Amino acid sequence: MITMEEYVEKLKAQLDEWNAEVAKWESKTKGAQADARAQYEEQLSAFRRQRDAALAQMRKIQDASGEAWMDLVRGADESWSKMQQAFEKARSHFQK
């Protein structure tokens, strides 16, 4: 069974990976034409909203005491799944 610390570290590592990719996308957005820039900004905005929700869920887990964090894992897994979907959708736009 995974510990809370291991679970949080896994989430942090994934978040760091996503944030590094977003930094590249932000650079690409700055050099894009106005119409493409608007689409890129929309994708980045959607990604950031999901990232913020996933980050909030991760913080709840970090703040949970004892075994209570296990009750939060289901919600966190759902948030991170939505985050992964938002990331993949944004990635598909930036790879065009």
Residue pairs with C-beta under 8 A, 6 or more apart in sequence:
2 10
4 61
4 62
4 64
4 69
7 61
7 69
7 73
8 58
8 61
8 62
11 54
11 58
11 61
11 76
11 80
12 58
14 80
15 51
15 54
15 55
15 58
18 47
18 51
18 83
18 87
19 51
21 87
21 91
22 44
22 47
22 48
22 90
24 94
25 40
25 43
25 44
25 90
25 94
26 44
28 40
28 94
29 37
29 40
29 41
29 44
30 37
32 40
39 93
40 93
40 94
43 89
43 90
43 93
43 94
44 90
46 86
46 89
46 90
47 86
47 87
47 89
47 90
49 86
50 79
50 82
50 83
50 85
50 86
50 87
51 83
51 86
53 79
53 82
53 83
54 76
54 79
54 80
54 82
54 83
56 79
57 72
57 75
57 76
57 79
57 80
58 76
60 72
60 75
60 76
61 69
61 72
61 73
61 76
64 71
64 72
